[in-house]
Amino acid sequence: MNKALAVLALVGAVFAGVVSIAQDKPKQAELVAMKVEKAPELKAELNDVWKATTPVTVGTRYSREKPGPQVELRALHDGENIWFMARWQDETKSETKKAWEFNEGKWAQAEGDEDRFAVAINNNVEGFAEKGCAALCHDGAMTTNIEGQTADLWHWKAARGGQNGVCDDQHFNGEVEGRKDDEGKGAYTGNANEDKTAPKWVWKLKAETTGAFTEEAAREIPDDFKFEDGYSVPSNLLRKPEGSRGDIEAASEYKDGWWTVVLKRKLDTGNKDDAALKAGEATHIAVAMFNNTGAKTGKEHAKSSVIKLSLE
């Protein structure tokens, strides 16, 4: 083979390799929010309305070596509000979040956390359309890293709001610790005394001692209250959120080893800390899954790749 032919063969091999790599690159998932004329009931149920949508199943990963759960996503809108449905398998239902337990004359917080599901919606973060949540991770901190760039965060928490039909509304900005609460009052507050050695509130006498620990179901501990060993009370008191932090409604159900979570919000809330969505347009999102864990380092939760969200 002469030198010219050898060069052509080498160029051809390199080009073929580039084409092969491009073809092997996974296609970006697309979630289409179907336009409906009638708003669906806010229920965690895969009914006929939801079955008419096109589901997208995306994988998540804790790291390159460790896969996370797959999650089935659906979306729809009616021109005013948007709904997301997420369904994923989970062997256990976790919604206690370090509950207080009384034993042998003293209080202690139990092991265990909560299941969570989060959706990050790009607002104007550079690189989010290509990297998704990876564009928000800088040296272990979740931040956009650039002043003025933000991403919306819908953060469903099984123990802190999920039982009460609320999804926490947060966002990312350019500060060092850039995961922030939206303006307003959150759906929960810590249940602890000033010394953090015992709960401040316990169940009312006639209240059910399971489910949503709301202001209506709670009372401050009476001085003469007698506790029996094994008495338990949640570590957070649930309440009605206010302001921008209370924009997102939720419904959830755990059944037969599956979580079903439905989230609802106005397409455009008018709040500066929310991403505005518009019919006929597209943006990018990414999801994260938390299996009975917190979020201190970013390694505890599984993240998806970037997903294109298109609204009919």
Residue, then its C-alpha position, 0 to 999 in steps of 0.5 A: m500500500n502506498k503512502a497516500l492510500a495508507v493516509l486515506a485508510l487511517v482517515g477513514a478508520v478515524f471517521a468511522g470511529v467518530v460515527s460509531i461513537a456518535q451512534d452509540k451515544p444514548k439519545q436524550a429522553e423526551l417527556v411530552a406533557m400532553k394537553v388535556e381539556k379537563a383538569p384531572e383529579l389530584k390522585a396518585e392513581l394510574n387512571d384512564v387520563w394518565k394511561a392516555t399519556t406517553p410514559v418515559t422510563v429513565g434510569t438513575r445512578y448513584s455513581r458510574e459503578k452503582p445503578g439506582p432505581q428506574v422511574e416511570l415519568r408521565a406529564l400533562h397540562d391544561g394550559e394553566n397547570i402542569w402535572f407530573m406522575a412518577r412511579w418507581q419500585d421500592e421494597t420498603k415504605s420510609e416516612t418516619k424521618k428519625a422519629w422520637e421514641f420513648n424507652e426506659g424513661k428517656w427520649a431518643q431519635a430512631e434510625g431511618d429517614e424518608d423516601r424522596f423524589a425530586v425534579a430539577i427544572n432548568n431556568n437559565v443554567e448554562g450546560f443544564a441542557e447537556k449535563g442535567c443535574a451534573a451542571l449543578c454539582h461543584d466540589g460536592a455542593m449543589t449550586t449553579n456556581i454563577e450568580g444570576q443562573t437558577a434552576d427550579l427544584w420540586h422536592w417531594k418528601a415522604a415524611r415532610g409534606g408528602q403525608n399532607g399533600v404538599c411538595d416542597d418548592q425550592h431552587f438552586n442559585g449561584e451561592v456556595e451552598g446553592r440549594k435554597d427554599d423558596e420564599g414563604k413558610g415551609a410545610y413542616t417545622g422541627n418537633a423538638n424542645e429548646d435543648k433538642t433532647a425531646p419532642k415539643w409536641v405529641w399526639k392529641l389523646k383522641a388522634e390517630t398515632t399514625g399518618a400525618f402529624t399535623e397541627e390539628a393532631a398535635r399538642e404540646i407535652p403536658d407536664d403530667f403526661k405519662f409515657e409508656d415504653g415504645y411511644s413514638v411521635p414524628s420529628n417534624l410537625l406538618r403545617k400548611p405552607e405559605g408563599s412561593r414555597g407552597d406552590i406545589e400540590a402533591a398526592s402519593e401512595y405506596k402500594d405493592g412495592w411501588w411509590t406513585v407520586v403526582l405533583k401539580r403546579k401552575l405553569d407560571t406562578g409569577n414568582k421569581d424563584d420558579a421556572a415558568l413553563k409555557a404550552g408549545e415550548a420545551t425545557h430540560i429537567a432531571v430527576a433524583m431518587f432518595n431511598n430512605t436517606g438524607a442529602k448531605t453530600g450528594k452521594e446518597h441519592a441517584k440521579s438521572s441524565v438530562i430529560k427534554l420536557s416538551l409541552e404540547 
